[in-house]
């Protein structure tokens, strides 16, 4: 399978600069997820790869050949759309077979491919049904089946699960990850859902305003965000940001309500100064021994396996991930410990990690 390379890709819509100088290498067989808020350029970038949007500038190569000026049908790329895009008057078998028939593939090969895909996606019992007789999840499986029967070099997914309910999305995420492992093909997947990005990707590419903010393995972005935007986008609940000062030659961390936390050399704190302190909820726990600081829980959100407790540090609202029964009513004061070494300090002015 050939490698995909995007080099300085730009896309304009009139005066609007939708994609700004994106350069990205996608090795063969990798599962890359493009994620970011609405309007960040992720779907435009995906459609540009597919040939559904014409790039304004830059180079787009698949293996040794440039595909920037090729028609979509000549790029050997398969795509799964958010809207399923099934033919309503064709049954499941014919929907899956449609692209193969258009390429004049022999009937015996069509039948073999359709049976293989339907078995892989657990829709073999629905081959005679029309799309209107299927659930949303079954329709999405048909759309995926239509894509995978092609021997494509690259598979593109444009928010394929956004129309499904939460429980069905969870199941389909697992199906898509299993499918990637079975096929061994290159997948590029677009979503605005950071949970989808974290659970599916070999590599996340996080975009903002048409540019790549950070690219890397999911846990690398989660644990080592390059700026507050990345830290705040990934994670549910997101990273807490607290204005703090480091004092005493790196010996003390002063919180906005006046409480202090003793620091050690193992905590990797920066030099004295003011910072935005990035603390994920799971790095705040009820203290069994020595407490880092005390917090009065203002809002209690039990989820069953854990409870989220919200409290204030000065003007900052902070969420801690606690044991399920750590606190049952608002107003309780809890001693909390924090894993300072796992937190991130950001420059107060630029928002960049220090």
Secondary structure by P-SEA (a helix, b strand, c coil): cbbbbbcbbbbbccccccccbbbbbbccccbbbbbbccccaaaaaaaaaaccccccbbbbbcccccccccccccccbbbbcccccccccccaaaaaaaaaaaacccaaaaaaaaaaaaaaaccccccccccccccaaaaaaaaaaaaacccccbbbbccccccccaaaaaaaaaaaaaaaaaacbbbbbbbccaaaaaacccbbbbbccccccccccaaaaaaccccaaaaaacccccbbbbbbbbcccccbbbccccbbbbbccccccccccccbbbbcccccccccccccccccccbbbbcccbbbbbbbcccbbbbbbccccccccccbbbbbbbcccccccccccccccc
